[in-house]
Amino acid sequence: MKIPYVTLVLLTLLISCKKQIGDNIVENSKNEILKVEGEFAEMAQKEGIKKAFLFYAAEDAVLMRGKKMIKGKKSLQSYFEENSNSDKKVSLTWKPDFVEVSNSGDLGYTYGKYVFRSTDSLGVVITDEGFFHTVWKKQNNGDWRFVWD
């Protein structure tokens, strides 16, 4: 009679430990993504949008710009070169309002508001505000890189 009771207690402890470990993985991953998202935004401000996007993109990343999908890091490079704003002063700022992560802790997404500003050679400032959605994937080396933006 005692064996089933002991087994039940051990099983209950194992299940609760597994849930706690899973919760820790999710919370740690959320914090990691928010940190990387902040570093990404900071790099875009300090070192330029192109450099930041190419650094934080996974090899198979996809950008949706207007009605165009840009697939793969090499295509991203070409896109940024073709759409250079060399004649304008530009800035892109954003901050996530929400982050969610898979139970396995290797895939997550963020969304929030962004502001893109450009100043042309005549000093005219154009502002575009909207919402972003980024999907993040943990790479084999442990780094987070975006796979969709």
N, C-alpha and C positions, 0 to 999 in steps of 0.2 A: 504494500500500500504506500509506503514512503517513497518508493522509486518514482511512481508517476507524479507525485507532488513535487519532488525535487526537480524532476525533468520539466515540469510546468514552470516552476520558479526560474530555472536556468534559461528556458526558452523565452520567458518574458523579459529577463534581463538582457539577453542577446538582442532581442527585437528593439528594446528601448535604446541600447547602445548603438545599434546600427542606425536608427533614426537620428540620434544625436550626432553621430559622425557625418551622416548625410547633410544635416542642417549646417554643420560647421563647414563642410565643403562648399555648400551653396553660399553661405555668408562670406567666406573667404574669397570665393570667386567674384561675388558682387563687388567687394572692396577692391579686388585687383582690377576689375574692369573699370570702375570709377577712377582709379588712380591712372590707369593707362589712358582713359578718355581725357583726363585733365592734362596729361603730358602731351597728348596728341594736339589738343587745342592750344597749349602753350607753344609747342613747336611751330604750329601754323602762324602764330603771331610773331614769334621771334625770328624764324628762319624761312618762312614762306609756306604758302599753301601747298605748292607742288611737292616740296621736300617732305613735308609732314605726311601728306597722303601716300606718297610712295614708300616712306619708311614704315608706316603702320598698316599698309595693305598686305594681305596674304597673297601668295603667288596667284591664286585663283579668284582674287577679289573681283567684285562687280560693282560698278558705279552706275546709278541711274541719273542721267542728266537730261532734263526735258523729256523728250520721247526717245532718247537714245540710251542703249545699254552698252557700257564699256566693260569688256570682259578680259580679265587677266592683267597682271602687273605691267607687262610690256605695252598693252593697249592703253593703260592708264598713263604711262610715260608719254606716249604719242599724243594722247588727248590733252595733257597739260602743256605740251610743247606747242600744239596747234592752237590752243586757246590761251596763250600767254597774254597777260595784261601788262606787258612791258611799258606801254604808254600811259598806264594808269597806276595810281596808288590804290592798293586794295587791302582789305582786312576781312577776316572771317572769324567770328567768335561764336561759340556755342557752349551750352552746358546741359548735361542730361537732367531731366526731371524724374526719370524712372529707369531702373535697371532690373532685369530678371535673368535668372540663370537656370539651366537644366539641372536636374537632380544629380547628374554625373559630374557637374561642375566644369564642363569643357566647351559649352556653347551658351552664349547669352546675348541679350540685346539691350539697347538703350534707346530712349527717345527724349526729345526736348526741343528747345527753341534755338534758332541760329539767327545771326545778323551778318549779312554780307554788304560791305560798303566799298564803293570804288569812287575815286576822284579823277576826273579826266584832266587833260592838259589845260583846260580853261578854268579849272577849279570847281566844276560842277560835281556835287556829291550825289551819287545814286545809292539808295539803300534798298535792299531786298531782305525782308524778314519772313521767316517761315518755321517749319518744323522739320526735324531730321529724325531718321530712324537708322540705327547702325546695328548690324549683327556681328558679334565678335566670336572668334573661335580660338581656343587654346591650341597652340602649335605643339609639335612633338618636343621642342626644346623648353616648353613651359611658358613661352611668350604669348601674349594675346595679340591677335591681328584681326583687322576687320575683313569680313568676307562679303559684306553688302553695305552700301551706303547710298 
